[in-house]
Every structure is written in C-alpha cells, then in structure tokens.
Amino acid sequence: MRWFDLRRWGMESFSREWKEEGVVVATFTIEKNDPAFTLPVPFDAIEKNSKLEQNKLATPKY
C-alpha cells in the first residue's frame, strides 16, 4: 500500500510493521489527511493563481 493509494481509495489509515529477525521493532501508520504527508503548493502556482493557499504545515522555500 502506498500513500497515494490511501488518498485514491479514501482509506482512513494504513500501517506497516518494520521487522528485524522476525521481531517487530517499529510500526508506521499514516492517517487520512495527515499533514506530515502534505506536499507544498509550488510558489509559481500561487503566484499565477491568487486563490490558491499554501497547504498547512508545508514550509515554503521562498
């Protein structure tokens, strides 16, 4: 399962376990609308369309 699949299929979340030698050492979960996985809107796009807003928690590079 990929992050884009989560978005495309409207899933609430998905998790994956990281195992070492058969032992779970970490579990990674992505929740629906998690801002940590939001991409920033390119500055050029915002300049061209004043109605666009930067995504929350995205740090612009300008």
C-alpha angles and dihedrals in degrees: 000000000000130000090250089054089055089055096041096049095040093236119172094225146322134210137203129194124223111215132191117191089347094306121115107238099170141006121212120201129184115198125205111272093009103171091212087073097046116115120221119250108246114256091233090058092051090049091052095045116037091191092068118097127202114254117256115267092009110129111219116220095217 
